[in-house]
């Protein structure tokens, strides 16, 4: 299997299942909450600014190094953290690894794995934005390296820390609606390949259908080469950056599936204790495009029985695609949501609310005593900082979130291949579709190889 022996993989997954703490060496300074923890922030604009601000707001945390390819973002962060070393190339941060104990990674997703792997190789704690990686092979390598490093890890799926998600998990796992055999997850977001009229509804997108061949002037001070990272070299174009325009291009992102799927599929993945799908199939109103992810799509995953829980299917819908229960008004369309269908009833949830259905059946239902720890202030970043000091695992550590990332990416792979995939998780192959290999483990640019 790709740079990963079967023995190493099985040993790693067994170790993850066995314990709730990491066993690696203590890092340099933050041995407990009374010591200072030095943090390097990779990408400090937009989502990165939000992450570093929340991390730096925790007790005894210092930001000692910052990195961003955009001069405006780097300059703003430098004013806030004037003692921090600055660079536009995150690889150069690790020329002086003793400057920091932990790293936040908030780049576009095609750079997530490279930045994260460098941190793990240097035994640094890592908080990485979702999705954890750009492809399936990267997710597996990061999972394994994180266990080897023995550090605190967290993927940035902030709603995972919210009380509503935790209560839904408790209800599903205590069989409040009986044995669950179906889950349906949907979002109305439609950022990707679609009609020009639909695309113009979003001011952040420029309507194009293929890679531009004409170069735009590179903004002054912008490090385009480092922004590209492991992606195939090409001229700078404003259709990729600034803003979230990169998000829908296969070379840099994976569209709505890997982005919002990280948040929304998290709930059913967690509640139903899912790991590796058995089969994956996908469809969309428009055919696959070589360069751009779809705006509307659906993907169905099937899973074998888990313990006393029956086989289950999880179906994802985005854009114009909706679950049949929404289309026939069996359940309300909240714009986005997760619907669990059990032998005794249904549970409908979004980020901040849930309802058991039919309502009259559950009018007097109390539910189990809470058994999943709640996170103070629902602060996902604070959970990670505390784990760096305590040695406890976070709830969205890289083993868990790596599995979630693998699953999400498989939906896109099935869509791009155009056939139902039969998945071999040990060897990272669709046994019936060798043509999927190029999407499972795509090439990386020289100088930006992962391992």
C-alpha positions in Angstrom: 0.0 0.0 0.0 1.2 3.6 -0.7 4.2 4.2 1.5 2.4 2.5 4.4 2.7 -1.1 5.3 -0.3 -3.1 6.3 1.4 -3.9 9.6 2.1 -0.3 10.4 -1.4 0.7 9.5 -3.0 -1.9 11.7 -0.7 -1.2 14.6 -1.5 2.5 14.4 -5.3 2.1 14.3 -5.1 -0.4 17.1 -3.2 2.1 19.2 -5.7 4.8 18.5 -8.6 2.7 19.6 -6.8 1.6 22.8 -6.4 4.9 24.6 -7.6 8.5 25.1 -4.2 10.1 25.7 -1.2 10.6 23.5 2.1 9.1 24.5 4.7 11.2 22.8 7.5 13.2 24.4 6.5 16.4 26.3 7.1 19.4 24.2 9.6 22.1 25.0 7.8 24.6 27.3 4.1 24.1 27.8 4.1 21.1 30.2 1.1 22.4 32.0 -1.3 25.4 31.9 1.1 27.4 34.2 3.8 27.4 31.6 4.1 29.5 28.4 3.2 27.8 25.1 4.8 29.3 22.0 2.8 29.0 18.8 3.6 29.4 15.1 0.7 30.5 12.9 0.7 29.4 9.3 -1.8 31.7 7.4 -3.0 34.6 9.5 -5.7 36.2 7.3 -9.4 35.4 7.2 -10.0 32.0 8.9 -6.4 32.0 10.0 -6.8 35.3 11.8 -9.8 33.9 13.6 -7.9 30.8 14.7 -4.8 32.6 15.9 -6.8 35.2 17.7 -8.7 32.4 19.6 -5.5 30.5 20.4 -3.6 33.6 21.5 -6.5 34.5 23.8 -5.9 31.4 25.9 -3.8 31.8 29.1 -0.1 31.5 28.8 0.1 31.4 25.0 2.6 33.5 22.9 2.6 33.8 19.1 6.3 33.6 18.2 6.2 33.0 14.4 3.7 34.0 11.7 3.5 33.1 8.0 1.3 34.3 5.2 1.8 34.8 1.4 -0.3 38.0 1.4 1.4 41.1 2.7 -1.7 42.7 4.1 -2.5 39.7 6.2 1.1 39.3 7.3 1.4 43.0 8.1 -1.8 43.0 10.2 -0.6 40.0 12.2 2.8 41.5 12.7 1.3 44.6 14.3 -0.7 42.4 16.7 2.3 40.1 17.4 5.3 42.4 16.9 7.8 39.9 18.4 6.9 37.1 16.1 9.3 36.0 13.3 7.7 36.6 9.8 8.0 34.6 6.6 5.9 33.9 3.5 7.2 30.4 3.1 6.0 28.0 5.8 8.8 25.6 5.1 11.2 28.2 6.4 9.5 28.3 9.8 11.0 25.0 10.5 14.5 26.3 10.0 14.2 27.4 13.6 11.8 24.8 15.2 12.8 25.6 18.8 11.0 28.9 18.5 7.6 27.2 18.9 5.8 24.3 20.5 2.7 24.2 18.4 1.4 25.2 15.0 -1.9 26.4 13.6 -2.5 25.7 9.9 -5.2 27.8 8.1 -4.0 27.8 4.5 -6.2 26.8 1.5 -6.6 23.1 1.7 -4.0 22.1 -0.9 -1.3 23.2 1.5 -2.8 21.6 4.6 -1.0 18.3 4.5 2.5 19.7 3.7 2.4 22.3 6.5 0.9 19.8 9.0 3.4 17.1 8.1 6.3 19.4 8.7 4.9 20.2 12.1 4.3 16.6 13.0 7.8 15.6 11.9 9.2 18.2 14.3 7.0 16.9 17.1 4.8 20.0 17.2 1.2 20.0 18.3 -1.0 20.9 15.4 -4.4 22.6 14.9 -5.3 22.3 11.2 -8.4 23.8 9.4 -10.8 21.5 7.6 -10.5 19.5 5.5 -7.4 18.0 7.0 -5.9 17.3 3.6 -6.5 17.7 -0.1 -6.7 14.0 -0.9 -7.2 10.6 0.6 -3.5 9.4 0.5 -2.5 12.6 2.4 -5.1 12.0 5.1 -3.8 8.5 5.7 -0.2 9.7 6.0 -1.2 12.5 8.4 -3.1 10.1 10.6 -0.2 7.7 10.9 2.4 10.5 11.5 0.3 12.1 14.1 0.2 8.9 16.1 3.9 8.5 15.7 4.6 12.1 16.8 2.5 11.7 20.0 1.3 15.3 20.0 -2.1 17.0 20.5 -4.0 17.4 17.2 -7.3 19.0 16.2 -9.0 19.6 12.9 -10.9 22.9 12.8 -14.5 21.7 12.7 -15.6 24.1 15.3 -19.3 22.9 15.6 -17.9 19.6 16.9 -17.4 21.5 20.2 -21.0 22.7 20.3 -23.5 21.3 22.8 -26.1 20.6 20.2 -23.9 18.1 18.3 -22.9 16.4 21.5 -26.5 16.0 22.6 -27.5 14.5 19.2 -24.7 12.0 19.5 -26.0 11.0 22.9 -29.5 10.5 21.6 -28.5 8.4 18.7 -26.1 6.3 20.6 -28.7 5.6 23.4 -31.1 4.4 20.7 -33.6 7.3 21.2 -35.0 6.6 17.7 -34.1 2.9 17.7 -31.5 1.3 15.3 -30.5 3.8 12.6 -30.3 2.5 9.1 -30.2 5.8 7.1 -28.7 9.2 7.5 -29.2 12.1 5.1 -27.1 15.3 5.2 -27.7 18.3 3.0 -26.6 21.9 2.4 -27.9 24.5 0.0 -24.5 26.0 -0.7 -23.6 25.7 -4.4 -20.1 26.9 -5.0 -18.8 25.1 -8.1 -19.5 24.3 -11.7 -23.0 25.6 -12.6 -24.8 27.8 -15.0 -23.5 31.3 -15.5 -26.7 32.8 -14.1 -26.5 30.8 -10.9 -22.8 31.5 -10.5 -23.3 35.3 -10.7 -25.5 35.1 -7.6 -22.3 34.8 -5.6 -20.1 37.9 -5.8 -17.0 36.0 -4.6 -17.0 33.8 -7.7 -15.8 34.6 -11.3 -17.6 32.6 -13.9 -15.1 30.4 -15.8 -15.2 26.8 -16.8 -11.6 26.0 -17.3 -8.1 27.1 -16.2 -7.3 30.5 -17.5 -4.3 30.6 -19.8 -3.6 34.4 -19.5 -1.7 35.6 -16.5 -2.9 38.5 -14.4 -0.3 40.8 -12.7 0.8 39.3 -9.4 -0.3 41.6 -6.5 2.7 43.5 -5.1 4.4 41.4 -2.4 2.2 38.4 -2.9 4.2 35.1 -2.8 2.4 33.2 -5.6 4.9 30.3 -5.6 4.3 29.6 -2.0 0.6 30.0 -2.4 0.7 27.3 -5.1 2.7 25.0 -2.9 2.4 21.4 -4.1 -0.1 22.3 -6.9 0.9 22.2 -10.5 2.6 25.5 -11.5 0.6 28.0 -13.5 0.4 31.7 -14.0 -1.3 33.8 -11.3 -4.9 34.6 -12.0 -7.5 36.5 -10.0 -10.0 33.6 -10.6 -8.0 31.7 -7.9 -7.2 34.4 -5.4 -8.0 36.7 -3.5 -11.0 35.5 -1.5 -12.4 32.0 -1.5 -12.3 31.6 -5.3 -9.7 28.8 -5.1 -12.3 26.7 -3.2 -14.0 25.2 -6.2 -10.9 24.4 -8.2 -9.8 20.7 -8.0 -6.2 21.6 -7.9 -6.6 23.7 -4.7 -9.9 22.5 -3.1 -12.6 20.0 -3.4 -15.7 22.2 -3.5 -18.6 22.0 -1.0 -18.1 18.3 -0.2 -14.8 18.6 1.6 -15.5 22.0 3.1 -19.0 21.9 4.5 -19.0 18.1 4.5 -16.3 18.3 7.1 -18.7 20.2 9.4 -22.0 18.4 8.5 -21.0 14.8 7.8 -19.1 15.0 11.2 -22.4 14.6 13.1 -23.6 11.4 11.5 -20.0 10.1 11.3 -19.6 10.6 15.0 -23.0 9.6 16.2 -23.0 6.3 14.2 -19.4 5.5 14.9 -18.5 5.2 11.2 -15.0 4.6 9.8 -14.5 3.1 6.4 -17.3 3.0 3.8 -17.9 -0.2 1.9 -19.2 1.4 -1.3 -19.5 4.9 -2.5 -21.6 6.2 -5.5 -22.2 9.8 -6.6 -24.3 11.7 -9.1 -25.0 15.3 -10.1 -27.2 17.3 -12.5 -24.2 18.3 -14.6 -21.3 16.1 -15.7 -17.9 16.1 -14.1 -15.5 18.9 -15.2 -11.7 18.5 -15.4 -10.9 21.6 -13.4 -13.9 22.6 -11.3 -15.8 20.8 -8.5 -19.6 20.6 -8.9 -22.0 23.0 -7.3 -24.8 20.4 -7.0 -24.0 16.8 -6.2 -25.0 13.9 -4.0 -23.0 10.9 -2.7 -24.1 7.8 -1.0 -21.9 5.8 1.3 -22.7 2.3 2.7 -21.2 0.9 5.9 -21.3 -2.6 7.4 -22.8 -3.3 10.8 -20.9 -2.0 13.8 -21.3 -4.1 16.9 -25.0 -4.3 17.6 -25.8 -1.6 15.1 -27.1 -2.6 11.7 -25.6 -1.7 8.3 -26.3 1.9 7.5 -26.2 4.3 4.5 -25.1 8.0 4.7 -26.2 10.2 1.7 -24.8 13.7 1.2 -26.6 16.3 -0.9 -25.4 19.8 -1.9 -26.9 22.6 -3.9 -30.0 21.7 -5.9 -29.8 18.1 -4.7 -32.1 17.3 -1.7 -33.1 14.3 0.3 -36.5 12.7 -0.7 -37.8 13.4 2.8 -37.2 17.2 2.2 -38.7 17.1 -1.3 -41.9 15.3 -0.2 -42.1 17.5 2.9 -41.9 14.6 5.3 -39.5 16.8 7.3 -39.0 20.6 7.2 -36.3 22.0 4.9 -34.0 24.0 7.2 -31.7 24.9 4.4 -29.2 22.5 5.7 -29.5 19.6 8.1 -28.9 16.0 9.1 -31.8 13.5 9.2 -31.3 10.2 11.1 -33.9 7.5 10.3 -34.3 4.8 12.9 -36.6 1.9 13.6 -38.6 3.9 16.2 -38.5 7.4 14.8 -36.4 10.2 13.2 -34.1 12.9 14.5 -33.5 16.1 12.5 -30.6 18.4 13.4 -28.6 21.3 12.1 -25.7 23.1 13.8 -27.6 24.6 16.7 -30.9 22.7 17.1 -32.5 19.3 16.8 -36.0 17.7 17.0 -37.2 14.2 17.5 -39.9 13.1 15.1 -42.8 12.5 15.1 -43.1 15.3 17.7 -46.2 13.8 19.3 -44.4 10.6 20.0 -41.5 12.3 21.7 -43.5 15.1 23.5 -42.6 13.7 27.0 -39.3 12.1 26.1 -36.5 13.1 28.4 -33.4 11.4 26.9 -30.3 10.1 28.6 -28.3 11.9 31.2 -25.5 13.7 29.3 -22.4 11.5 29.0 -20.2 13.4 26.5 -18.1 16.1 28.1 -19.2 19.6 27.1 -16.5 22.1 26.0 -16.4 25.4 28.0 -17.8 28.2 25.9 -18.0 25.7 23.0 -14.4 26.8 22.2 -12.8 24.3 19.8 -9.4 26.1 19.8 -9.3 26.2 23.6 -9.9 22.5 23.7 -6.7 22.0 21.6 -4.6 24.4 23.7 -5.6 22.6 26.9 -4.8 19.2 25.3 -1.3 20.4 24.4 -0.7 21.0 28.1 -2.6 18.1 29.6 -1.8 15.2 27.3 -5.5 14.4 26.7 -6.8 13.8 23.2 -9.0 16.3 21.6 -12.4 15.2 20.3 -11.6 16.0 16.7 -8.0 14.6 16.7 -6.3 13.7 13.5 -7.2 10.0 13.8 -10.9 10.8 14.0 -10.8 13.7 11.5 -8.5 11.9 9.2 -11.1 9.1 8.8 -13.8 11.7 8.2 -11.7 13.4 5.6 -11.0 10.2 3.8 -14.8 9.5 3.6 -15.6 12.9 2.3 -13.0 12.8 -0.4 -14.3 9.4 -1.5 -17.6 11.1 -2.5 -15.7 13.4 -4.9 -13.6 10.5 -6.2 -16.7 8.5 -7.0 -18.2 11.5 -8.8 -15.1 12.1 -10.9 -14.7 8.5 -11.8 -18.4 8.1 -12.6 -19.0 4.7 -11.1 -19.9 3.0 -7.8 -16.6 2.4 -5.9 -15.8 -0.7 -3.9 -13.4 0.5 -1.3 -10.3 -1.3 0.2 -9.2 1.0 3.1 -6.1 -0.9 3.9 -4.6 -0.6 0.5 -6.3 2.8 -0.3 -7.8 1.5 -3.6 -11.1 1.2 -5.2 -10.8 -2.4 -6.2 -13.2 -2.1 -9.2 -11.8 1.2 -10.4 -8.0 1.6 -10.9 -8.8 4.8 -12.7 -9.5 6.3 -9.3 -5.9 6.1 -8.3 -5.0 9.5 -9.8 -7.6 11.1 -7.6 -6.7 9.2 -4.5 -3.0 10.1 -4.6 -2.4 12.9 -7.2 1.1 14.1 -8.0 2.8 16.9 -6.1 5.1 19.6 -7.4 8.8 19.1 -7.0 10.1 20.6 -3.8 6.7 20.2 -2.1 6.6 16.4 -1.7 4.8 15.2 1.4 7.2 12.5 2.6 
